[in-house]
Amino acid sequence: RFPHVYMLALFRQQIPNVVRDKCLAYAASSLNSQQQRFLNIHEYQSKELMDKFGVNTQRWKLAETPEQAKQGAQDLKCKEYVIKSQIHAGGRGKGTFDNGFKGGVHITTDVEEVKNLAQKMLGARLRTKQTSPQGVEVRKVMVVESIDFTKEYYFAILMDRAFNGPVMVASPQGGMDIEQVAEDTPHLIFKRKIDYIKGVQPEDTKWIAEKMGFGAKDVPKVQEQIERLYKLFVATDATQVEINPFVQTKEGKVYCVDAKINFDDNAEFRQKDIQQGYRDTTEEDPREVAASKFGLNYIGMDGNIGCMVNGAGLAMATMDIIKQNDGDPANFLDVGGGATEKQVTEAFKILTGDPKVKAILVNIFGGIMKCDIIAEGIVAAAKEVGLKIPLVVRLEGTNVQIGQKILQESGLPIITANNLDQAAQKAVAAIQ
C-alpha cells in the first residue's frame, strides 16, 4: 500500500539527520517484536568493562561530589590528574557549562584543584556539539591517572555485514576522527576478518599489530590486549568495541585510553547486568523512558502533531505525509503490530503529556489485530486520558467498517479519515 522506497527518500530529505538515523535504525529492527533501546554507556562504564577483562587502562576513580573527587585523587597518588565530566556526548573538552565554566575535561597536578574543578562541573549543565542547546547535567566526574604517551593508534572490533561477522579495523593514525583518516589516507586503514567459530587467532593479532606500526619487541604486548578486547566483545554481546586512542608510553607500555562500546539489544535477556545495570535514564528523553516500559518505540521531535502508528515503516510514511501537507510531526511512535489496549492508553498519555502536541493522528493498519479491537482501544484510551485536543484516526485492514462505526458511535469528537493523505490534511487543518 505504501511505496516505502519513495517514502524513505522523502524521509531522508525532510527529517533532521539525528532523528532520521534513529528512526531508520528502529525501522531496520522492526521485524523484532522487542522494543529496541540502543544502549549508550558512560566512559567510566567502558573502563569498568575493560578492567574486568584485563585490558590495560589508566587507573581511575568515580566521584559524585567534589569531596569524593579529591579523595579519589589522593587514592590514585598520581603526578598528574585528568578530570572528565561524564555525559553521553563527545566534544566534552571543548564544551561550555551553563555556569560559564569552560571545558568538561581538565588536567591538573594539584589535588585541591581536582576538588575545585569537580565543584564547577557537578550539577552544572554541559553543552557540546553533540548535546541539545540546553546541555546535559553532569552528575558524575571521573578522576583519571594522566599518562605520557608517544604515539596514538586506532583499533576496533565490530560486526560487519560485508564480512558476515566480526572484523578488526586498525590504523597507525589514532587520536583523531577515523572517518577523516579513511577519507584522507585510506591506505592506512587495515581490516582483518575474524573466524567467529575459531575466534581471533595469533596470526590475526600479529598481522594487525604489525600493520599498526609496532615493532617486533612490542607486538606480543599488543596481541595480548587485542585478545582481551575480543573476549570482552564476545562475552558482552557487543557489536562494536572501538579504542581511540590506543597508545604506547615512553616506557613501552600500551594502554586503551578511550573506548566506545555498542551492544546488541537482542541479547538483553542474557546481558541484563549491562543492558539494564548500565542504563542511565537521566540522560534519556523522559518520554522515551516511559515508552520503553510498555514496549513502545518512541522518538520525540519538535513538531505539534502527535503520531501513533503500528509499524516502523508506516510510522515514517505517516511523518512524510504530514510534512507533505505542511505539518510538523511531534514524534515517531510505533506501537507495534500486536498493540494492546494498555499500550494504546500509555501511548496516548505520552502524546498528551507533551505540551507542544496540539493534535493527534492515529494511523493503524489492522492486520494481526483487527480494526474493531483497535477502535475499542482508541476509544477507551481517549476516555481514560480525558483527551482535549483534536484526534484524527485512519484505520485500514480487517473489520475496518466495524472499527469506523465504533469510533463514530463513541460519543467522542473523533475525526475519521479514509486514507493517509486525508488524515494528514485533517490533522493539519485541526490546529490551524
ROFIRO-102130 format. One record per residue (C-alpha): residue number from 1; residue in three letters; x negated, y, z negated. Coordinates in steps of 0.02 Angstrom, whole numbers. Each point is the difference from the previous one (the first is absolute). Example, Ala and Ser with C-alpha at 12.3 -4.5 7.8 and 13.67 -1.06 7.14 Angstrom:
ROFIRO-102130
<1,ala,<-615,-225,-390>>
<2,ser,<-69,172,33>>
END
This chain:
ROFIRO-102130
<1,arg,<0,0,0>>
<2,phe,<-146,117,-30>>
<3,pro,<-149,26,117>>
<4,his,<-128,-12,-141>>
<5,val,<-151,36,109>>
<6,tyr,<79,164,53>>
<7,met,<54,39,-176>>
<8,leu,<-174,-32,-69>>
<9,ala,<-72,115,132>>
<10,leu,<118,138,-58>>
<11,phe,<-39,-41,-181>>
<12,arg,<-188,21,29>>
<13,gln,<29,174,71>>
<14,gln,<125,69,-124>>
<15,ile,<-42,-65,-173>>
<16,pro,<-154,59,-99>>
<17,asn,<-148,-119,17>>
<18,val,<-10,-55,-183>>
<19,val,<185,-42,-7>>
<20,arg,<-3,-77,174>>
<21,asp,<-142,-118,-43>>
<22,lys,<82,-58,-161>>
<23,cys,<168,-28,86>>
<24,leu,<-83,-98,140>>
<25,ala,<-87,-107,-130>>
<26,tyr,<168,-36,-81>>
<27,ala,<72,-44,170>>
<28,ala,<-142,-118,37>>
<29,ser,<37,-92,-161>>
<30,ser,<189,2,17>>
<31,leu,<10,-185,42>>
<32,asn,<-54,-31,-179>>
<33,ser,<150,8,-116>>
<34,gln,<-106,70,-142>>
<35,gln,<-19,187,-28>>
<36,gln,<-173,57,53>>
<37,arg,<-94,117,-115>>
<38,phe,<-176,20,73>>
<39,leu,<-91,12,-166>>
<40,asn,<-126,139,-31>>
<41,ile,<-124,-19,-141>>
<42,his,<-115,122,-88>>
<43,glu,<-189,5,22>>
<44,tyr,<-28,-64,-177>>
<45,gln,<113,-149,36>>
<46,ser,<-105,-42,153>>
<47,lys,<-156,6,-109>>
<48,glu,<87,-109,-128>>
<49,leu,<33,-132,132>>
<50,met,<-177,8,68>>
<51,asp,<-71,-17,-176>>
<52,lys,<108,-153,-26>>
<53,phe,<-79,-84,152>>
<54,gly,<-178,48,-42>>
<55,val,<-20,136,130>>
<56,asn,<-132,131,-43>>
<57,thr,<83,164,-49>>
<58,gln,<-54,147,-105>>
<59,arg,<44,-10,-183>>
<60,trp,<158,97,-38>>
<61,lys,<127,48,-132>>
<62,leu,<182,52,16>>
<63,ala,<71,145,-99>>
<64,glu,<173,73,-27>>
<65,thr,<-57,139,-118>>
<66,pro,<-152,116,-3>>
<67,glu,<-58,-85,-160>>
<68,gln,<5,-171,83>>
<69,ala,<-101,70,145>>
<70,lys,<-135,63,-118>>
<71,gln,<-3,-164,-94>>
<72,gly,<-13,-94,164>>
<73,ala,<-150,104,51>>
<74,gln,<-83,-32,-167>>
<75,asp,<28,-186,20>>
<76,leu,<-73,-1,176>>
<77,lys,<-159,94,-55>>
<78,cys,<-44,57,177>>
<79,lys,<-117,133,63>>
<80,glu,<139,67,110>>
<81,tyr,<189,-22,2>>
<82,val,<132,12,136>>
<83,ile,<175,50,-58>>
<84,lys,<134,-51,125>>
<85,ser,<186,40,-8>>
<86,gln,<107,-153,35>>
<87,ile,<141,27,125>>
<88,his,<58,-92,156>>
<89,ala,<-81,120,122>>
<90,gly,<-163,31,87>>
<91,gly,<-93,165,11>>
<92,arg,<1,22,-189>>
<93,gly,<-171,81,-5>>
<94,lys,<61,144,108>>
<95,gly,<170,12,-84>>
<96,thr,<70,141,-107>>
<97,phe,<98,-11,-163>>
<98,asp,<155,103,-36>>
<99,asn,<-94,80,-146>>
<100,gly,<-128,73,122>>
<101,phe,<-138,-126,-37>>
<102,lys,<-85,-61,158>>
<103,gly,<-58,-177,38>>
<104,gly,<68,-165,-63>>
<105,val,<-176,-75,-7>>
<106,his,<-143,77,-99>>
<107,ile,<-177,-48,-52>>
<108,thr,<-84,47,-164>>
<109,thr,<-140,-55,-116>>
<110,asp,<84,71,-156>>
<111,val,<116,-110,-104>>
<112,glu,<92,152,-68>>
<113,glu,<28,62,177>>
<114,val,<81,-167,41>>
<115,lys,<132,42,-130>>
<116,asn,<23,176,68>>
<117,leu,<20,-61,179>>
<118,ala,<125,-132,-52>>
<119,gln,<99,132,-95>>
<120,lys,<17,104,159>>
<121,met,<55,-150,104>>
<122,leu,<118,-97,-114>>
<123,gly,<179,59,5>>
<124,ala,<-31,115,148>>
<125,arg,<63,-32,176>>
<126,leu,<-134,-33,130>>
<127,arg,<35,50,179>>
<128,thr,<-103,-77,142>>
<129,lys,<20,-20,188>>
<130,gln,<91,-164,-33>>
<131,thr,<124,58,-133>>
<132,ser,<158,105,11>>
<133,pro,<-19,188,-24>>
<134,gln,<55,-25,-181>>
<135,gly,<-145,-119,-31>>
<136,val,<-4,-149,-119>>
<137,glu,<-17,5,-188>>
<138,val,<-164,-74,-62>>
<139,arg,<36,-118,-144>>
<140,lys,<-167,-90,-5>>
<141,val,<-181,37,39>>
<142,met,<-143,-121,28>>
<143,val,<-172,36,-72>>
<144,val,<-128,-88,108>>
<145,glu,<-186,-30,-10>>
<146,ser,<-85,102,135>>
<147,ile,<-126,-96,105>>
<148,asp,<-135,66,116>>
<149,phe,<11,-91,167>>
<150,thr,<-108,15,154>>
<151,lys,<115,-68,135>>
<152,glu,<187,-18,29>>
<153,tyr,<80,-142,99>>
<154,tyr,<176,-54,46>>
<155,phe,<74,-173,-31>>
<156,ala,<177,-69,8>>
<157,ile,<95,-163,7>>
<158,leu,<172,11,79>>
<159,met,<135,-102,82>>
<160,asp,<-7,29,188>>
<161,arg,<129,-69,120>>
<162,ala,<-124,12,142>>
<163,phe,<-106,-128,-93>>
<164,asn,<149,-99,-67>>
<165,gly,<-68,14,-176>>
<166,pro,<-128,88,-110>>
<167,val,<-144,95,77>>
<168,met,<-150,92,-73>>
<169,val,<-33,175,64>>
<170,ala,<-164,87,-41>>
<171,ser,<-105,149,50>>
<172,pro,<-167,77,-51>>
<173,gln,<95,166,2>>
<174,gly,<95,11,-164>>
<175,gly,<66,135,-115>>
<176,met,<100,80,141>>
<177,asp,<160,-26,98>>
<178,ile,<-23,-171,83>>
<179,glu,<123,48,137>>
<180,gln,<-115,143,47>>
<181,val,<-149,-119,2>>
<182,ala,<96,-116,116>>
<183,glu,<39,144,116>>
<184,asp,<-172,82,2>>
<185,thr,<-114,-153,-14>>
<186,pro,<102,-157,36>>
<187,his,<-160,-101,21>>
<188,leu,<-28,20,-187>>
<189,ile,<160,-93,-46>>
<190,phe,<-25,-187,-22>>
<191,lys,<135,-133,-22>>
<192,arg,<-11,-182,-51>>
<193,lys,<148,-119,-6>>
<194,ile,<19,-109,-155>>
<195,asp,<62,-178,17>>
<196,tyr,<142,3,-126>>
<197,ile,<-10,-189,-21>>
<198,lys,<-186,-6,-41>>
<199,gly,<-9,172,-78>>
<200,val,<-143,122,21>>
<201,gln,<-163,-91,40>>
<202,pro,<-182,48,-39>>
<203,glu,<-37,26,185>>
<204,asp,<147,122,7>>
<205,thr,<-57,105,-148>>
<206,lys,<-182,-3,60>>
<207,trp,<49,62,173>>
<208,ile,<104,142,-73>>
<209,ala,<-134,51,-126>>
<210,glu,<-130,10,137>>
<211,lys,<115,101,113>>
<212,met,<28,121,-143>>
<213,gly,<-187,31,2>>
<214,phe,<-61,-91,-155>>
<215,gly,<-175,-74,1>>
<216,ala,<-40,-183,-32>>
<217,lys,<-36,32,-184>>
<218,asp,<171,80,-32>>
<219,val,<109,-111,110>>
<220,pro,<31,-133,-135>>
<221,lys,<64,133,-122>>
<222,val,<120,66,130>>
<223,gln,<58,-176,43>>
<224,glu,<43,-31,-182>>
<225,gln,<106,158,-8>>
<226,ile,<91,-43,161>>
<227,glu,<39,-175,-63>>
<228,arg,<74,73,-160>>
<229,leu,<102,127,96>>
<230,tyr,<70,-140,108>>
<231,lys,<50,-97,-156>>
<232,leu,<92,156,-59>>
<233,phe,<81,17,171>>
<234,val,<68,-178,-1>>
<235,ala,<44,-14,-185>>
<236,thr,<104,160,-2>>
<237,asp,<87,-28,167>>
<238,ala,<-76,160,65>>
<239,thr,<21,61,178>>
<240,gln,<-147,119,-14>>
<241,val,<-151,25,-113>>
<242,glu,<-94,153,62>>
<243,ile,<-163,57,-81>>
<244,asn,<-52,175,51>>
<245,pro,<-133,32,-48>>
<246,phe,<-96,-161,-31>>
<247,val,<-166,70,-63>>
<248,gln,<-179,-46,-44>>
<249,thr,<-97,88,-139>>
<250,lys,<-185,45,-7>>
<251,glu,<-25,-155,-106>>
<252,gly,<73,-108,138>>
<253,lys,<164,-41,-88>>
<254,val,<160,-2,102>>
<255,tyr,<164,69,-63>>
<256,cys,<180,11,60>>
<257,val,<35,181,-44>>
<258,asp,<177,26,62>>
<259,ala,<131,-126,56>>
<260,lys,<168,5,85>>
<261,ile,<99,-160,-24>>
<262,asn,<167,-42,82>>
<263,phe,<106,-150,-41>>
<264,asp,<126,-114,86>>
<265,asp,<169,38,-81>>
<266,asn,<63,-170,57>>
<267,ala,<-115,-77,-131>>
<268,glu,<79,95,-144>>
<269,phe,<73,-161,-72>>
<270,arg,<-177,-61,-41>>
<271,gln,<-84,169,-27>>
<272,lys,<114,77,-131>>
<273,asp,<-146,62,-105>>
<274,ile,<-55,108,146>>
<275,gln,<162,36,92>>
<276,gln,<94,48,-158>>
<277,gly,<-137,35,-127>>
<278,tyr,<-98,119,110>>
<279,arg,<150,96,66>>
<280,asp,<7,182,-56>>
<281,thr,<179,57,23>>
<282,thr,<-41,174,-65>>
<283,glu,<-83,35,168>>
<284,glu,<145,-64,103>>
<285,asp,<158,88,55>>
<286,pro,<126,-36,-140>>
<287,arg,<130,-40,133>>
<288,glu,<-114,-131,76>>
<289,val,<-31,-75,-172>>
<290,ala,<188,-9,-33>>
<291,ala,<30,-77,172>>
<292,ser,<-132,-134,-24>>
<293,lys,<88,-62,-157>>
<294,phe,<149,-50,107>>
<295,gly,<-91,-66,153>>
<296,leu,<30,156,104>>
<297,asn,<-126,73,121>>
<298,tyr,<2,188,-26>>
<299,ile,<-110,142,62>>
<300,gly,<44,179,-45>>
<301,met,<-9,138,131>>
<302,asp,<41,186,7>>
<303,gly,<167,2,92>>
<304,asn,<178,17,-65>>
<305,ile,<92,-150,77>>
<306,gly,<-18,-154,-107>>
<307,cys,<-6,-164,96>>
<308,met,<50,-173,-57>>
<309,val,<-29,-136,130>>
<310,asn,<-26,-188,4>>
<311,gly,<-156,-46,97>>
<312,ala,<-162,98,22>>
<313,gly,<16,16,189>>
<314,leu,<179,63,-13>>
<315,ala,<-54,121,-138>>
<316,met,<-132,76,114>>
<317,ala,<123,10,144>>
<318,thr,<123,89,-115>>
<319,met,<-130,130,-47>>
<320,asp,<-42,25,183>>
<321,ile,<182,31,48>>
<322,ile,<21,123,-144>>
<323,lys,<-151,96,63>>
<324,gln,<68,-6,178>>
<325,asn,<158,84,-64>>
<326,asp,<-97,141,-86>>
<327,gly,<13,-75,-174>>
<328,asp,<-134,-47,-126>>
<329,pro,<-3,-170,-87>>
<330,ala,<-32,8,-186>>
<331,asn,<-67,-176,-13>>
<332,phe,<-33,-171,70>>
<333,leu,<108,-124,-97>>
<334,asp,<16,-181,52>>
<335,val,<118,-101,-110>>
<336,gly,<-41,-162,92>>
<337,gly,<104,-123,97>>
<338,gly,<85,-78,-151>>
<339,ala,<38,155,-103>>
<340,thr,<109,-26,-154>>
<341,glu,<127,120,-74>>
<342,lys,<-124,35,-140>>
<343,gln,<-136,47,123>>
<344,val,<118,113,96>>
<345,thr,<51,86,-163>>
<346,glu,<-180,27,-52>>
<347,ala,<-40,66,173>>
<348,phe,<140,127,-17>>
<349,lys,<-68,53,-171>>
<350,ile,<-172,29,74>>
<351,leu,<68,100,146>>
<352,thr,<118,108,-104>>
<353,gly,<-137,28,-128>>
<354,asp,<-99,98,130>>
<355,pro,<57,183,-10>>
<356,lys,<-54,29,181>>
<357,val,<125,-128,66>>
<358,lys,<157,89,63>>
<359,ala,<79,-146,94>>
<360,ile,<-21,-189,12>>
<361,leu,<2,-104,158>>
<362,val,<27,-187,-23>>
<363,asn,<-42,-103,153>>
<364,ile,<29,-186,-24>>
<365,phe,<-3,-146,121>>
<366,gly,<100,-143,-74>>
<367,gly,<-86,-159,51>>
<368,ile,<-32,-120,-144>>
<369,met,<107,110,-112>>
<370,lys,<171,42,72>>
<371,cys,<59,179,24>>
<372,asp,<150,-20,-116>>
<373,ile,<-115,-52,-144>>
<374,ile,<-115,146,38>>
<375,ala,<148,121,5>>
<376,glu,<61,-59,-170>>
<377,gly,<-175,29,-69>>
<378,ile,<-8,176,73>>
<379,val,<170,47,-72>>
<380,ala,<-43,-70,-172>>
<381,ala,<-169,86,0>>
<382,ala,<73,168,54>>
<383,lys,<129,-8,-139>>
<384,glu,<-128,-51,-132>>
<385,val,<-121,142,37>>
<386,gly,<141,127,22>>
<387,leu,<-58,52,172>>
<388,lys,<22,186,31>>
<389,ile,<-89,23,167>>
<390,pro,<57,-51,175>>
<391,leu,<-17,-185,39>>
<392,val,<-8,-60,180>>
<393,val,<11,-188,30>>
<394,arg,<-31,-95,160>>
<395,leu,<31,-188,-5>>
<396,glu,<-30,-126,138>>
<397,gly,<5,-189,4>>
<398,thr,<106,-139,-75>>
<399,asn,<172,54,-66>>
<400,val,<-34,181,47>>
<401,gln,<185,42,19>>
<402,ile,<41,-66,-173>>
<403,gly,<-146,98,-71>>
<404,gln,<56,161,81>>
<405,lys,<176,-26,-67>>
<406,ile,<-68,-20,-177>>
<407,leu,<-93,165,17>>
<408,gln,<152,91,70>>
<409,glu,<115,-65,-138>>
<410,ser,<-123,31,-142>>
<411,gly,<70,171,-42>>
<412,leu,<-175,73,15>>
<413,pro,<-47,137,124>>
<414,ile,<-109,-119,100>>
<415,ile,<-40,53,178>>
<416,thr,<-7,-149,116>>
<417,ala,<-92,-12,166>>
<418,asn,<8,-124,143>>
<419,asn,<-182,9,53>>
<420,leu,<-167,62,-64>>
<421,asp,<-7,158,106>>
<422,gln,<173,51,-59>>
<423,ala,<-48,-38,-181>>
<424,ala,<-153,112,12>>
<425,gln,<101,141,78>>
<426,lys,<131,-10,-137>>
<427,ala,<-132,-3,-137>>
<428,val,<-85,155,71>>
<429,ala,<167,88,21>>
<430,ala,<52,-42,-178>>
<431,ile,<-137,109,-75>>
<432,gln,<13,147,119>>
END
